[in-house]
Amino acid sequence: MNKSDLVGAVAEQTGMTKKDVDRVIGKTLETIEDALCRDENVSLVGFGTFEVRHRSERTGRNPATGEEMTIPAGYVPGFRVSKSVREKVNKSLK
């Protein structure tokens, strides 16, 4: 499912227009991004938590040449799914 599919599904379920749903989803994602940029977690109870994770500097390999290289430390966004969503997915895919 891509964003367009998501917008269509939500519009169908809520009776809102696709244009309005697209705006709401866009602003929701923008708000989550802004919070992560401020190093804040975004917790959606019953769904999961968006968070910023720190990655330490590490050694890797250039896939084209095989040469060792240093990958610098940095921050990456992460998502930790809630227990209820994880259980629902596991149950439905068995």
PDB file of N, CA, C and O in Angstrom, chain B, residues numbered from 101:
ATOM      1  N   MET B 101       0.854  -1.178   0.000  1.00  0.00           N
ATOM      2  CA  MET B 101       0.000   0.000   0.000  1.00  0.00           C
ATOM      3  C   MET B 101       0.894   1.233   0.000  1.00  0.00           C
ATOM      4  O   MET B 101       1.782   1.357   0.844  1.00  0.00           O
ATOM      5  N   ASN B 102       0.668   2.135  -0.931  1.00  0.00           N
ATOM      6  CA  ASN B 102       1.412   3.383  -0.951  1.00  0.00           C
ATOM      7  C   ASN B 102       0.527   4.506  -0.397  1.00  0.00           C
ATOM      8  O   ASN B 102      -0.605   4.260   0.020  1.00  0.00           O
ATOM      9  N   LYS B 103       1.049   5.739  -0.397  1.00  0.00           N
ATOM     10  CA  LYS B 103       0.310   6.852   0.201  1.00  0.00           C
ATOM     11  C   LYS B 103      -1.021   7.075  -0.508  1.00  0.00           C
ATOM     12  O   LYS B 103      -2.032   7.335   0.144  1.00  0.00           O
ATOM     13  N   SER B 104      -1.031   6.979  -1.808  1.00  0.00           N
ATOM     14  CA  SER B 104      -2.255   7.181  -2.572  1.00  0.00           C
ATOM     15  C   SER B 104      -3.318   6.145  -2.193  1.00  0.00           C
ATOM     16  O   SER B 104      -4.494   6.477  -2.041  1.00  0.00           O
ATOM     17  N   ASP B 105      -2.889   4.884  -2.042  1.00  0.00           N
ATOM     18  CA  ASP B 105      -3.814   3.824  -1.618  1.00  0.00           C
ATOM     19  C   ASP B 105      -4.354   4.104  -0.210  1.00  0.00           C
ATOM     20  O   ASP B 105      -5.539   3.920   0.064  1.00  0.00           O
ATOM     21  N   LEU B 106      -3.455   4.552   0.674  1.00  0.00           N
ATOM     22  CA  LEU B 106      -3.847   4.869   2.049  1.00  0.00           C
ATOM     23  C   LEU B 106      -4.863   6.002   2.065  1.00  0.00           C
ATOM     24  O   LEU B 106      -5.871   5.925   2.767  1.00  0.00           O
ATOM     25  N   VAL B 107      -4.603   7.048   1.298  1.00  0.00           N
ATOM     26  CA  VAL B 107      -5.523   8.181   1.226  1.00  0.00           C
ATOM     27  C   VAL B 107      -6.896   7.709   0.743  1.00  0.00           C
ATOM     28  O   VAL B 107      -7.919   8.097   1.306  1.00  0.00           O
ATOM     29  N   GLY B 108      -6.921   6.878  -0.293  1.00  0.00           N
ATOM     30  CA  GLY B 108      -8.178   6.369  -0.820  1.00  0.00           C
ATOM     31  C   GLY B 108      -8.939   5.537   0.190  1.00  0.00           C
ATOM     32  O   GLY B 108     -10.156   5.669   0.320  1.00  0.00           O
ATOM     33  N   ALA B 109      -8.224   4.678   0.908  1.00  0.00           N
ATOM     34  CA  ALA B 109      -8.871   3.814   1.900  1.00  0.00           C
ATOM     35  C   ALA B 109      -9.455   4.628   3.052  1.00  0.00           C
ATOM     36  O   ALA B 109     -10.580   4.379   3.487  1.00  0.00           O
ATOM     37  N   VAL B 110      -8.689   5.599   3.542  1.00  0.00           N
ATOM     38  CA  VAL B 110      -9.176   6.425   4.657  1.00  0.00           C
ATOM     39  C   VAL B 110     -10.353   7.282   4.202  1.00  0.00           C
ATOM     40  O   VAL B 110     -11.322   7.442   4.944  1.00  0.00           O
ATOM     41  N   ALA B 111     -10.281   7.828   3.004  1.00  0.00           N
ATOM     42  CA  ALA B 111     -11.379   8.648   2.482  1.00  0.00           C
ATOM     43  C   ALA B 111     -12.656   7.813   2.377  1.00  0.00           C
ATOM     44  O   ALA B 111     -13.744   8.277   2.716  1.00  0.00           O
ATOM     45  N   GLU B 112     -12.506   6.590   1.909  1.00  0.00           N
ATOM     46  CA  GLU B 112     -13.665   5.705   1.764  1.00  0.00           C
ATOM     47  C   GLU B 112     -14.275   5.365   3.126  1.00  0.00           C
ATOM     48  O   GLU B 112     -15.498   5.335   3.270  1.00  0.00           O
ATOM     49  N   GLN B 113     -13.432   5.112   4.114  1.00  0.00           N
ATOM     50  CA  GLN B 113     -13.924   4.713   5.434  1.00  0.00           C
ATOM     51  C   GLN B 113     -14.502   5.876   6.229  1.00  0.00           C
ATOM     52  O   GLN B 113     -15.369   5.674   7.079  1.00  0.00           O
ATOM     53  N   THR B 114     -14.028   7.098   5.958  1.00  0.00           N
ATOM     54  CA  THR B 114     -14.471   8.241   6.759  1.00  0.00           C
ATOM     55  C   THR B 114     -15.501   9.118   6.061  1.00  0.00           C
ATOM     56  O   THR B 114     -16.186   9.908   6.710  1.00  0.00           O
ATOM     57  N   GLY B 115     -15.614   8.984   4.750  1.00  0.00           N
ATOM     58  CA  GLY B 115     -16.517   9.850   4.004  1.00  0.00           C
ATOM     59  C   GLY B 115     -15.916  11.209   3.699  1.00  0.00           C
ATOM     60  O   GLY B 115     -16.585  12.071   3.129  1.00  0.00           O
ATOM     61  N   MET B 116     -14.649  11.412   4.077  1.00  0.00           N
ATOM     62  CA  MET B 116     -13.962  12.667   3.765  1.00  0.00           C
ATOM     63  C   MET B 116     -13.499  12.635   2.314  1.00  0.00           C
ATOM     64  O   MET B 116     -13.443  11.571   1.697  1.00  0.00           O
ATOM     65  N   THR B 117     -13.171  13.795   1.776  1.00  0.00           N
ATOM     66  CA  THR B 117     -12.643  13.833   0.414  1.00  0.00           C
ATOM     67  C   THR B 117     -11.184  13.380   0.427  1.00  0.00           C
ATOM     68  O   THR B 117     -10.487  13.504   1.434  1.00  0.00           O
ATOM     69  N   LYS B 118     -10.742  12.856  -0.709  1.00  0.00           N
ATOM     70  CA  LYS B 118      -9.346  12.428  -0.812  1.00  0.00           C
ATOM     71  C   LYS B 118      -8.396  13.605  -0.595  1.00  0.00           C
ATOM     72  O   LYS B 118      -7.324  13.446  -0.011  1.00  0.00           O
ATOM     73  N   LYS B 119      -8.792  14.773  -1.062  1.00  0.00           N
ATOM     74  CA  LYS B 119      -7.954  15.968  -0.906  1.00  0.00           C
ATOM     75  C   LYS B 119      -7.762  16.305   0.573  1.00  0.00           C
ATOM     76  O   LYS B 119      -6.651  16.612   1.003  1.00  0.00           O
ATOM     77  N   ASP B 120      -8.847  16.248   1.349  1.00  0.00           N
ATOM     78  CA  ASP B 120      -8.759  16.542   2.782  1.00  0.00           C
ATOM     79  C   ASP B 120      -7.936  15.483   3.513  1.00  0.00           C
ATOM     80  O   ASP B 120      -7.112  15.811   4.366  1.00  0.00           O
ATOM     81  N   VAL B 121      -8.160  14.224   3.180  1.00  0.00           N
ATOM     82  CA  VAL B 121      -7.407  13.141   3.817  1.00  0.00           C
ATOM     83  C   VAL B 121      -5.924  13.269   3.497  1.00  0.00           C
ATOM     84  O   VAL B 121      -5.081  13.076   4.373  1.00  0.00           O
ATOM     85  N   ASP B 122      -5.599  13.595   2.242  1.00  0.00           N
ATOM     86  CA  ASP B 122      -4.200  13.766   1.844  1.00  0.00           C
ATOM     87  C   ASP B 122      -3.539  14.876   2.655  1.00  0.00           C
ATOM     88  O   ASP B 122      -2.392  14.743   3.082  1.00  0.00           O
ATOM     89  N   ARG B 123      -4.266  15.971   2.862  1.00  0.00           N
ATOM     90  CA  ARG B 123      -3.729  17.078   3.663  1.00  0.00           C
ATOM     91  C   ARG B 123      -3.504  16.650   5.109  1.00  0.00           C
ATOM     92  O   ARG B 123      -2.475  16.982   5.697  1.00  0.00           O
ATOM     93  N   VAL B 124      -4.448  15.922   5.684  1.00  0.00           N
ATOM     94  CA  VAL B 124      -4.334  15.479   7.084  1.00  0.00           C
ATOM     95  C   VAL B 124      -3.149  14.518   7.242  1.00  0.00           C
ATOM     96  O   VAL B 124      -2.347  14.655   8.167  1.00  0.00           O
ATOM     97  N   ILE B 125      -3.050  13.554   6.337  1.00  0.00           N
ATOM     98  CA  ILE B 125      -1.942  12.595   6.430  1.00  0.00           C
ATOM     99  C   ILE B 125      -0.602  13.315   6.230  1.00  0.00           C
ATOM    100  O   ILE B 125       0.363  13.039   6.943  1.00  0.00           O
ATOM    101  N   GLY B 126      -0.545  14.225   5.272  1.00  0.00           N
ATOM    102  CA  GLY B 126       0.685  14.983   5.029  1.00  0.00           C
ATOM    103  C   GLY B 126       1.117  15.780   6.242  1.00  0.00           C
ATOM    104  O   GLY B 126       2.291  15.771   6.613  1.00  0.00           O
ATOM    105  N   LYS B 127       0.170  16.472   6.862  1.00  0.00           N
ATOM    106  CA  LYS B 127       0.497  17.276   8.054  1.00  0.00           C
ATOM    107  C   LYS B 127       0.845  16.386   9.247  1.00  0.00           C
ATOM    108  O   LYS B 127       1.687  16.751  10.066  1.00  0.00           O
ATOM    109  N   THR B 128       0.205  15.223   9.349  1.00  0.00           N
ATOM    110  CA  THR B 128       0.535  14.288  10.424  1.00  0.00           C
ATOM    111  C   THR B 128       1.983  13.834  10.300  1.00  0.00           C
ATOM    112  O   THR B 128       2.729  13.844  11.279  1.00  0.00           O
ATOM    113  N   LEU B 129       2.375  13.436   9.097  1.00  0.00           N
ATOM    114  CA  LEU B 129       3.751  12.978   8.881  1.00  0.00           C
ATOM    115  C   LEU B 129       4.750  14.116   9.097  1.00  0.00           C
ATOM    116  O   LEU B 129       5.826  13.900   9.653  1.00  0.00           O
ATOM    117  N   GLU B 130       4.397  15.322   8.659  1.00  0.00           N
ATOM    118  CA  GLU B 130       5.262  16.484   8.853  1.00  0.00           C
ATOM    119  C   GLU B 130       5.451  16.781  10.346  1.00  0.00           C
ATOM    120  O   GLU B 130       6.552  17.121  10.779  1.00  0.00           O
ATOM    121  N   THR B 131       4.390  16.652  11.116  1.00  0.00           N
ATOM    122  CA  THR B 131       4.457  16.892  12.556  1.00  0.00           C
ATOM    123  C   THR B 131       5.336  15.854  13.243  1.00  0.00           C
ATOM    124  O   THR B 131       6.097  16.188  14.151  1.00  0.00           O
ATOM    125  N   ILE B 132       5.235  14.593  12.812  1.00  0.00           N
ATOM    126  CA  ILE B 132       6.092  13.536  13.361  1.00  0.00           C
ATOM    127  C   ILE B 132       7.548  13.828  13.031  1.00  0.00           C
ATOM    128  O   ILE B 132       8.414  13.708  13.898  1.00  0.00           O
ATOM    129  N   GLU B 133       7.830  14.211  11.785  1.00  0.00           N
ATOM    130  CA  GLU B 133       9.201  14.569  11.384  1.00  0.00           C
ATOM    131  C   GLU B 133       9.741  15.703  12.250  1.00  0.00           C
ATOM    132  O   GLU B 133      10.867  15.625  12.742  1.00  0.00           O
ATOM    133  N   ASP B 134       8.945  16.755  12.437  1.00  0.00           N
ATOM    134  CA  ASP B 134       9.386  17.900  13.235  1.00  0.00           C
ATOM    135  C   ASP B 134       9.714  17.485  14.672  1.00  0.00           C
ATOM    136  O   ASP B 134      10.704  17.945  15.240  1.00  0.00           O
ATOM    137  N   ALA B 135       8.893  16.626  15.251  1.00  0.00           N
ATOM    138  CA  ALA B 135       9.150  16.156  16.617  1.00  0.00           C
ATOM    139  C   ALA B 135      10.442  15.350  16.675  1.00  0.00           C
ATOM    140  O   ALA B 135      11.229  15.510  17.608  1.00  0.00           O
ATOM    141  N   LEU B 136      10.667  14.489  15.692  1.00  0.00           N
ATOM    142  CA  LEU B 136      11.903  13.704  15.667  1.00  0.00           C
ATOM    143  C   LEU B 136      13.118  14.611  15.524  1.00  0.00           C
ATOM    144  O   LEU B 136      14.162  14.343  16.119  1.00  0.00           O
ATOM    145  N   CYS B 137      12.997  15.677  14.747  1.00  0.00           N
ATOM    146  CA  CYS B 137      14.103  16.632  14.576  1.00  0.00           C
ATOM    147  C   CYS B 137      14.409  17.366  15.879  1.00  0.00           C
ATOM    148  O   CYS B 137      15.518  17.870  16.058  1.00  0.00           O
ATOM    149  N   ARG B 138      13.449  17.430  16.780  1.00  0.00           N
ATOM    150  CA  ARG B 138      13.669  18.016  18.111  1.00  0.00           C
ATOM    151  C   ARG B 138      14.061  16.943  19.131  1.00  0.00           C
ATOM    152  O   ARG B 138      14.096  17.206  20.333  1.00  0.00           O
ATOM    153  N   ASP B 139      14.354  15.732  18.643  1.00  0.00           N
ATOM    154  CA  ASP B 139      14.738  14.587  19.477  1.00  0.00           C
ATOM    155  C   ASP B 139      13.632  14.195  20.453  1.00  0.00           C
ATOM    156  O   ASP B 139      13.907  13.800  21.586  1.00  0.00           O
ATOM    157  N   GLU B 140      12.384  14.306  20.009  1.00  0.00           N
ATOM    158  CA  GLU B 140      11.236  13.892  20.812  1.00  0.00           C
ATOM    159  C   GLU B 140      10.671  12.594  20.242  1.00  0.00           C
ATOM    160  O   GLU B 140      10.659  12.399  19.027  1.00  0.00           O
ATOM    161  N   ASN B 141      10.209  11.718  21.110  1.00  0.00           N
ATOM    162  CA  ASN B 141       9.514  10.518  20.678  1.00  0.00           C
ATOM    163  C   ASN B 141       8.058  10.865  20.398  1.00  0.00           C
ATOM    164  O   ASN B 141       7.496  11.762  21.027  1.00  0.00           O
ATOM    165  N   VAL B 142       7.452  10.157  19.459  1.00  0.00           N
ATOM    166  CA  VAL B 142       6.030  10.322  19.167  1.00  0.00           C
ATOM    167  C   VAL B 142       5.380   8.974  19.428  1.00  0.00           C
ATOM    168  O   VAL B 142       5.609   8.008  18.699  1.00  0.00           O
ATOM    169  N   SER B 143       4.569   8.918  20.472  1.00  0.00           N
ATOM    170  CA  SER B 143       3.952   7.669  20.875  1.00  0.00           C
ATOM    171  C   SER B 143       2.478   7.684  20.505  1.00  0.00           C
ATOM    172  O   SER B 143       1.725   8.546  20.957  1.00  0.00           O
ATOM    173  N   LEU B 144       2.069   6.726  19.682  1.00  0.00           N
ATOM    174  CA  LEU B 144       0.666   6.554  19.321  1.00  0.00           C
ATOM    175  C   LEU B 144       0.190   5.302  20.046  1.00  0.00           C
ATOM    176  O   LEU B 144       0.427   4.183  19.591  1.00  0.00           O
ATOM    177  N   VAL B 145      -0.476   5.497  21.165  1.00  0.00           N
ATOM    178  CA  VAL B 145      -0.881   4.401  22.032  1.00  0.00           C
ATOM    179  C   VAL B 145      -1.691   3.380  21.232  1.00  0.00           C
ATOM    180  O   VAL B 145      -2.638   3.727  20.525  1.00  0.00           O
ATOM    181  N   GLY B 146      -1.300   2.136  21.360  1.00  0.00           N
ATOM    182  CA  GLY B 146      -1.977   1.061  20.653  1.00  0.00           C
ATOM    183  C   GLY B 146      -1.445   0.831  19.248  1.00  0.00           C
ATOM    184  O   GLY B 146      -1.883  -0.101  18.573  1.00  0.00           O
ATOM    185  N   PHE B 147      -0.497   1.668  18.783  1.00  0.00           N
ATOM    186  CA  PHE B 147       0.074   1.511  17.447  1.00  0.00           C
ATOM    187  C   PHE B 147       1.584   1.365  17.510  1.00  0.00           C
ATOM    188  O   PHE B 147       2.127   0.387  16.996  1.00  0.00           O
ATOM    189  N   GLY B 148       2.273   2.317  18.129  1.00  0.00           N
ATOM    190  CA  GLY B 148       3.720   2.229  18.236  1.00  0.00           C
ATOM    191  C   GLY B 148       4.347   3.572  18.555  1.00  0.00           C
ATOM    192  O   GLY B 148       3.651   4.560  18.790  1.00  0.00           O
ATOM    193  N   THR B 149       5.681   3.595  18.559  1.00  0.00           N
ATOM    194  CA  THR B 149       6.428   4.789  18.918  1.00  0.00           C
ATOM    195  C   THR B 149       7.495   5.082  17.868  1.00  0.00           C
ATOM    196  O   THR B 149       8.289   4.214  17.506  1.00  0.00           O
ATOM    197  N   PHE B 150       7.497   6.323  17.387  1.00  0.00           N
ATOM    198  CA  PHE B 150       8.561   6.803  16.516  1.00  0.00           C
ATOM    199  C   PHE B 150       9.623   7.408  17.424  1.00  0.00           C
ATOM    200  O   PHE B 150       9.296   8.135  18.363  1.00  0.00           O
ATOM    201  N   GLU B 151      10.895   7.113  17.152  1.00  0.00           N
ATOM    202  CA  GLU B 151      11.972   7.606  18.006  1.00  0.00           C
ATOM    203  C   GLU B 151      13.219   7.842  17.187  1.00  0.00           C
ATOM    204  O   GLU B 151      13.338   7.362  16.059  1.00  0.00           O
ATOM    205  N   VAL B 152      14.160   8.596  17.769  1.00  0.00           N
ATOM    206  CA  VAL B 152      15.448   8.833  17.140  1.00  0.00           C
ATOM    207  C   VAL B 152      16.459   7.910  17.817  1.00  0.00           C
ATOM    208  O   VAL B 152      16.544   7.854  19.043  1.00  0.00           O
ATOM    209  N   ARG B 153      17.218   7.191  17.001  1.00  0.00           N
ATOM    210  CA  ARG B 153      18.239   6.277  17.526  1.00  0.00           C
ATOM    211  C   ARG B 153      19.619   6.756  17.102  1.00  0.00           C
ATOM    212  O   ARG B 153      19.805   7.261  15.994  1.00  0.00           O
ATOM    213  N   HIS B 154      20.576   6.591  17.997  1.00  0.00           N
ATOM    214  CA  HIS B 154      21.955   6.973  17.685  1.00  0.00           C
ATOM    215  C   HIS B 154      22.716   5.759  17.182  1.00  0.00           C
ATOM    216  O   HIS B 154      22.664   4.692  17.795  1.00  0.00           O
ATOM    217  N   ARG B 155      23.410   5.914  16.088  1.00  0.00           N
ATOM    218  CA  ARG B 155      24.279   4.852  15.576  1.00  0.00           C
ATOM    219  C   ARG B 155      25.721   5.276  15.763  1.00  0.00           C
ATOM    220  O   ARG B 155      26.112   6.373  15.365  1.00  0.00           O
ATOM    221  N   SER B 156      26.508   4.406  16.367  1.00  0.00           N
ATOM    222  CA  SER B 156      27.921   4.685  16.586  1.00  0.00           C
ATOM    223  C   SER B 156      28.697   4.544  15.280  1.00  0.00           C
ATOM    224  O   SER B 156      28.241   3.911  14.328  1.00  0.00           O
ATOM    225  N   GLU B 157      29.873   5.148  15.264  1.00  0.00           N
ATOM    226  CA  GLU B 157      30.757   4.989  14.111  1.00  0.00           C
ATOM    227  C   GLU B 157      31.128   3.520  13.973  1.00  0.00           C
ATOM    228  O   GLU B 157      31.337   2.830  14.971  1.00  0.00           O
ATOM    229  N   ARG B 158      31.210   3.040  12.730  1.00  0.00           N
ATOM    230  CA  ARG B 158      31.534   1.633  12.522  1.00  0.00           C
ATOM    231  C   ARG B 158      32.285   1.475  11.210  1.00  0.00           C
ATOM    232  O   ARG B 158      32.339   2.382  10.379  1.00  0.00           O
ATOM    233  N   THR B 159      32.860   0.296  11.055  1.00  0.00           N
ATOM    234  CA  THR B 159      33.597  -0.024   9.840  1.00  0.00           C
ATOM    235  C   THR B 159      32.696  -0.817   8.912  1.00  0.00           C
ATOM    236  O   THR B 159      32.002  -1.742   9.336  1.00  0.00           O
ATOM    237  N   GLY B 160      32.716  -0.445   7.649  1.00  0.00           N
ATOM    238  CA  GLY B 160      31.934  -1.151   6.652  1.00  0.00           C
ATOM    239  C   GLY B 160      32.775  -1.393   5.418  1.00  0.00           C
ATOM    240  O   GLY B 160      33.968  -1.090   5.405  1.00  0.00           O
ATOM    241  N   ARG B 161      32.168  -1.929   4.395  1.00  0.00           N
ATOM    242  CA  ARG B 161      32.880  -2.186   3.138  1.00  0.00           C
ATOM    243  C   ARG B 161      32.145  -1.517   1.991  1.00  0.00           C
ATOM    244  O   ARG B 161      30.915  -1.512   1.940  1.00  0.00           O
ATOM    245  N   ASN B 162      32.920  -0.950   1.065  1.00  0.00           N
ATOM    246  CA  ASN B 162      32.360  -0.405  -0.153  1.00  0.00           C
ATOM    247  C   ASN B 162      31.945  -1.598  -1.011  1.00  0.00           C
ATOM    248  O   ASN B 162      32.800  -2.402  -1.381  1.00  0.00           O
ATOM    249  N   PRO B 163      30.661  -1.737  -1.338  1.00  0.00           N
ATOM    250  CA  PRO B 163      30.217  -2.919  -2.079  1.00  0.00           C
ATOM    251  C   PRO B 163      30.804  -3.011  -3.490  1.00  0.00           C
ATOM    252  O   PRO B 163      30.906  -4.105  -4.045  1.00  0.00           O
ATOM    253  N   ALA B 164      31.181  -1.897  -4.061  1.00  0.00           N
ATOM    254  CA  ALA B 164      31.733  -1.911  -5.419  1.00  0.00           C
ATOM    255  C   ALA B 164      33.186  -2.370  -5.447  1.00  0.00           C
ATOM    256  O   ALA B 164      33.600  -3.093  -6.353  1.00  0.00           O
ATOM    257  N   THR B 165      33.971  -1.937  -4.430  1.00  0.00           N
ATOM    258  CA  THR B 165      35.410  -2.234  -4.447  1.00  0.00           C
ATOM    259  C   THR B 165      35.840  -3.219  -3.371  1.00  0.00           C
ATOM    260  O   THR B 165      36.915  -3.812  -3.467  1.00  0.00           O
ATOM    261  N   GLY B 166      35.014  -3.398  -2.350  1.00  0.00           N
ATOM    262  CA  GLY B 166      35.389  -4.265  -1.238  1.00  0.00           C
ATOM    263  C   GLY B 166      36.299  -3.570  -0.243  1.00  0.00           C
ATOM    264  O   GLY B 166      36.688  -4.164   0.763  1.00  0.00           O
ATOM    265  N   GLU B 167      36.641  -2.319  -0.513  1.00  0.00           N
ATOM    266  CA  GLU B 167      37.542  -1.569   0.349  1.00  0.00           C
ATOM    267  C   GLU B 167      36.852  -1.218   1.662  1.00  0.00           C
ATOM    268  O   GLU B 167      35.680  -0.840   1.678  1.00  0.00           O
ATOM    269  N   GLU B 168      37.602  -1.349   2.778  1.00  0.00           N
ATOM    270  CA  GLU B 168      37.062  -0.974   4.087  1.00  0.00           C
ATOM    271  C   GLU B 168      36.916   0.533   4.158  1.00  0.00           C
ATOM    272  O   GLU B 168      37.729   1.283   3.617  1.00  0.00           O
ATOM    273  N   MET B 169      35.852   0.962   4.843  1.00  0.00           N
ATOM    274  CA  MET B 169      35.623   2.390   5.024  1.00  0.00           C
ATOM    275  C   MET B 169      34.973   2.622   6.372  1.00  0.00           C
ATOM    276  O   MET B 169      34.351   1.723   6.939  1.00  0.00           O
ATOM    277  N   THR B 170      35.120   3.824   6.875  1.00  0.00           N
ATOM    278  CA  THR B 170      34.511   4.179   8.146  1.00  0.00           C
ATOM    279  C   THR B 170      33.164   4.840   7.871  1.00  0.00           C
ATOM    280  O   THR B 170      33.067   5.808   7.117  1.00  0.00           O
ATOM    281  N   ILE B 171      32.136   4.293   8.497  1.00  0.00           N
ATOM    282  CA  ILE B 171      30.799   4.870   8.391  1.00  0.00           C
ATOM    283  C   ILE B 171      30.621   5.759   9.624  1.00  0.00           C
ATOM    284  O   ILE B 171      30.680   5.272  10.753  1.00  0.00           O
ATOM    285  N   PRO B 172      30.408   7.044   9.415  1.00  0.00           N
ATOM    286  CA  PRO B 172      30.359   7.964  10.564  1.00  0.00           C
ATOM    287  C   PRO B 172      29.146   7.725  11.460  1.00  0.00           C
ATOM    288  O   PRO B 172      28.136   7.162  11.035  1.00  0.00           O
ATOM    289  N   ALA B 173      29.274   8.165  12.705  1.00  0.00           N
ATOM    290  CA  ALA B 173      28.159   8.095  13.656  1.00  0.00           C
ATOM    291  C   ALA B 173      27.052   9.011  13.169  1.00  0.00           C
ATOM    292  O   ALA B 173      27.301   9.961  12.427  1.00  0.00           O
ATOM    293  N   GLY B 174      25.852   8.728  13.580  1.00  0.00           N
ATOM    294  CA  GLY B 174      24.741   9.581  13.174  1.00  0.00           C
ATOM    295  C   GLY B 174      23.463   9.189  13.873  1.00  0.00           C
ATOM    296  O   GLY B 174      23.442   8.299  14.723  1.00  0.00           O
ATOM    297  N   TYR B 175      22.403   9.868  13.502  1.00  0.00           N
ATOM    298  CA  TYR B 175      21.093   9.619  14.079  1.00  0.00           C
ATOM    299  C   TYR B 175      20.149   9.140  12.986  1.00  0.00           C
ATOM    300  O   TYR B 175      20.181   9.646  11.865  1.00  0.00           O
ATOM    301  N   VAL B 176      19.315   8.172  13.313  1.00  0.00           N
ATOM    302  CA  VAL B 176      18.349   7.642  12.352  1.00  0.00           C
ATOM    303  C   VAL B 176      16.990   7.516  13.035  1.00  0.00           C
ATOM    304  O   VAL B 176      16.913   7.183  14.218  1.00  0.00           O
ATOM    305  N   PRO B 177      15.921   7.782  12.289  1.00  0.00           N
ATOM    306  CA  PRO B 177      14.599   7.576  12.864  1.00  0.00           C
ATOM    307  C   PRO B 177      14.295   6.084  12.951  1.00  0.00           C
ATOM    308  O   PRO B 177      14.730   5.298  12.110  1.00  0.00           O
ATOM    309  N   GLY B 178      13.558   5.717  13.961  1.00  0.00           N
ATOM    310  CA  GLY B 178      13.169   4.319  14.133  1.00  0.00           C
ATOM    311  C   GLY B 178      11.721   4.227  14.570  1.00  0.00           C
ATOM    312  O   GLY B 178      11.116   5.217  14.982  1.00  0.00           O
ATOM    313  N   PHE B 179      11.178   3.035  14.474  1.00  0.00           N
ATOM    314  CA  PHE B 179       9.796   2.796  14.879  1.00  0.00           C
ATOM    315  C   PHE B 179       9.743   1.510  15.676  1.00  0.00           C
ATOM    316  O   PHE B 179      10.287   0.486  15.264  1.00  0.00           O
ATOM    317  N   ARG B 180       9.081   1.572  16.824  1.00  0.00           N
ATOM    318  CA  ARG B 180       8.887   0.391  17.667  1.00  0.00           C
ATOM    319  C   ARG B 180       7.388   0.130  17.721  1.00  0.00           C
ATOM    320  O   ARG B 180       6.624   0.931  18.261  1.00  0.00           O
ATOM    321  N   VAL B 181       6.980  -1.000  17.154  1.00  0.00           N
ATOM    322  CA  VAL B 181       5.557  -1.331  17.050  1.00  0.00           C
ATOM    323  C   VAL B 181       5.011  -1.753  18.409  1.00  0.00           C
ATOM    324  O   VAL B 181       5.737  -2.317  19.228  1.00  0.00           O
ATOM    325  N   SER B 182       3.721  -1.479  18.649  1.00  0.00           N
ATOM    326  CA  SER B 182       3.105  -1.860  19.919  1.00  0.00           C
ATOM    327  C   SER B 182       2.847  -3.367  19.938  1.00  0.00           C
ATOM    328  O   SER B 182       2.779  -4.021  18.897  1.00  0.00           O
ATOM    329  N   LYS B 183       2.710  -3.884  21.130  1.00  0.00           N
ATOM    330  CA  LYS B 183       2.466  -5.309  21.307  1.00  0.00           C
ATOM    331  C   LYS B 183       1.156  -5.729  20.641  1.00  0.00           C
ATOM    332  O   LYS B 183       1.088  -6.794  20.028  1.00  0.00           O
ATOM    333  N   SER B 184       0.116  -4.902  20.757  1.00  0.00           N
ATOM    334  CA  SER B 184      -1.179  -5.273  20.189  1.00  0.00           C
ATOM    335  C   SER B 184      -1.137  -5.348  18.663  1.00  0.00           C
ATOM    336  O   SER B 184      -1.747  -6.243  18.079  1.00  0.00           O
ATOM    337  N   VAL B 185      -0.432  -4.427  18.009  1.00  0.00           N
ATOM    338  CA  VAL B 185      -0.309  -4.472  16.543  1.00  0.00           C
ATOM    339  C   VAL B 185       0.515  -5.680  16.125  1.00  0.00           C
ATOM    340  O   VAL B 185       0.170  -6.374  15.168  1.00  0.00           O
ATOM    341  N   ARG B 186       1.599  -5.928  16.838  1.00  0.00           N
ATOM    342  CA  ARG B 186       2.458  -7.080  16.522  1.00  0.00           C
ATOM    343  C   ARG B 186       1.660  -8.382  16.626  1.00  0.00           C
ATOM    344  O   ARG B 186       1.769  -9.251  15.761  1.00  0.00           O
ATOM    345  N   GLU B 187       0.857  -8.515  17.687  1.00  0.00           N
ATOM    346  CA  GLU B 187       0.050  -9.724  17.868  1.00  0.00           C
ATOM    347  C   GLU B 187      -1.012  -9.856  16.779  1.00  0.00           C
ATOM    348  O   GLU B 187      -1.252 -10.954  16.277  1.00  0.00           O
ATOM    349  N   LYS B 188      -1.644  -8.751  16.413  1.00  0.00           N
ATOM    350  CA  LYS B 188      -2.679  -8.770  15.374  1.00  0.00           C
ATOM    351  C   LYS B 188      -2.085  -9.185  14.028  1.00  0.00           C
ATOM    352  O   LYS B 188      -2.684  -9.984  13.308  1.00  0.00           O
ATOM    353  N   VAL B 189      -0.929  -8.656  13.688  1.00  0.00           N
ATOM    354  CA  VAL B 189      -0.271  -9.023  12.422  1.00  0.00           C
ATOM    355  C   VAL B 189       0.118 -10.491  12.437  1.00  0.00           C
ATOM    356  O   VAL B 189      -0.127 -11.205  11.465  1.00  0.00           O
ATOM    357  N   ASN B 190       0.722 -10.951  13.526  1.00  0.00           N
ATOM    358  CA  ASN B 190       1.115 -12.354  13.617  1.00  0.00           C
ATOM    359  C   ASN B 190      -0.086 -13.291  13.490  1.00  0.00           C
ATOM    360  O   ASN B 190      -0.010 -14.331  12.836  1.00  0.00           O
ATOM    361  N   LYS B 191      -1.186 -12.910  14.121  1.00  0.00           N
ATOM    362  CA  LYS B 191      -2.391 -13.741  14.085  1.00  0.00           C
ATOM    363  C   LYS B 191      -2.996 -13.791  12.675  1.00  0.00           C
ATOM    364  O   LYS B 191      -3.431 -14.847  12.216  1.00  0.00           O
ATOM    365  N   SER B 192      -3.018 -12.640  11.998  1.00  0.00           N
ATOM    366  CA  SER B 192      -3.668 -12.578  10.682  1.00  0.00           C
ATOM    367  C   SER B 192      -2.837 -13.202   9.575  1.00  0.00           C
ATOM    368  O   SER B 192      -3.387 -13.592   8.544  1.00  0.00           O
ATOM    369  N   LEU B 193      -1.525 -13.308   9.761  1.00  0.00           N
ATOM    370  CA  LEU B 193      -0.662 -13.878   8.709  1.00  0.00           C
ATOM    371  C   LEU B 193      -0.323 -15.331   8.906  1.00  0.00           C
ATOM    372  O   LEU B 193       0.457 -15.884   8.131  1.00  0.00           O
ATOM    373  N   LYS B 194      -0.879 -15.970   9.914  1.00  0.00           N
ATOM    374  CA  LYS B 194      -0.613 -17.398  10.135  1.00  0.00           C
ATOM    375  C   LYS B 194      -1.443 -18.239   9.233  1.00  0.00           C
ATOM    376  O   LYS B 194      -1.355 -19.466   9.277  1.00  0.00           O
TER     377      LYS B 194
END
